[in-house]
Structure formats: C-alpha cells, structure tokens
Amino acid sequence: MAKKKRITKKELLKIEQAAVREERKRQGALDGRFREKVEKSKKTYSRKRKHKDE
C-alpha cells in the first residue's frame, strides 16, 4: 500500500495561481490587450540623443 502524498505549500500556491490565471484568460485579460509594466533599470546609463529630428 502506497503512502498518501501530502501537498506542499508551494504546490498549493502553484495550483491556486494556475486557477487564477485560467479565470483571467477566460475573462480576456491576457489576450494581448494588457501589457505588463516593465520598469527601466536605473543602474544603466542612457545617453541623451543629440538631434531630436533624426
């Protein structure tokens, strides 16, 4: 007789997140209309352009 496998917190969280994601997909939130916000890294230096009209 095999021992019952207990569900860990990590696995439970994965199951919950998957369910939430499926619900959002069904509502249309992840069909490409909404983009995730990406913050630009403040560690990298970005040089200002010399000529705007180019």
Secondary structure as a PSIPRED ss2 file (coil, helix, strand):
# PSIPRED VFORMAT (PSIPRED V4.0)

   1 M C   1.000  0.000  0.000
   2 A C   1.000  0.000  0.000
   3 K C   1.000  0.000  0.000
   4 K C   1.000  0.000  0.000
   5 K C   1.000  0.000  0.000
   6 R C   1.000  0.000  0.000
   7 I C   1.000  0.000  0.000
   8 T C   1.000  0.000  0.000
   9 K H   0.000  1.000  0.000
  10 K H   0.000  1.000  0.000
  11 E H   0.000  1.000  0.000
  12 L H   0.000  1.000  0.000
  13 L H   0.000  1.000  0.000
  14 K H   0.000  1.000  0.000
  15 I H   0.000  1.000  0.000
  16 E H   0.000  1.000  0.000
  17 Q H   0.000  1.000  0.000
  18 A H   0.000  1.000  0.000
  19 A H   0.000  1.000  0.000
  20 V H   0.000  1.000  0.000
  21 R H   0.000  1.000  0.000
  22 E H   0.000  1.000  0.000
  23 E H   0.000  1.000  0.000
  24 R H   0.000  1.000  0.000
  25 K H   0.000  1.000  0.000
  26 R H   0.000  1.000  0.000
  27 Q H   0.000  1.000  0.000
  28 G C   1.000  0.000  0.000
  29 A C   1.000  0.000  0.000
  30 L C   1.000  0.000  0.000
  31 D C   1.000  0.000  0.000
  32 G C   1.000  0.000  0.000
  33 R C   1.000  0.000  0.000
  34 F C   1.000  0.000  0.000
  35 R C   1.000  0.000  0.000
  36 E C   1.000  0.000  0.000
  37 K C   1.000  0.000  0.000
  38 V C   1.000  0.000  0.000
  39 E C   1.000  0.000  0.000
  40 K C   1.000  0.000  0.000
  41 S C   1.000  0.000  0.000
  42 K C   1.000  0.000  0.000
  43 K C   1.000  0.000  0.000
  44 T C   1.000  0.000  0.000
  45 Y C   1.000  0.000  0.000
  46 S C   1.000  0.000  0.000
  47 R C   1.000  0.000  0.000
  48 K C   1.000  0.000  0.000
  49 R C   1.000  0.000  0.000
  50 K C   1.000  0.000  0.000
  51 H C   1.000  0.000  0.000
  52 K C   1.000  0.000  0.000
  53 D C   1.000  0.000  0.000
  54 E C   1.000  0.000  0.000
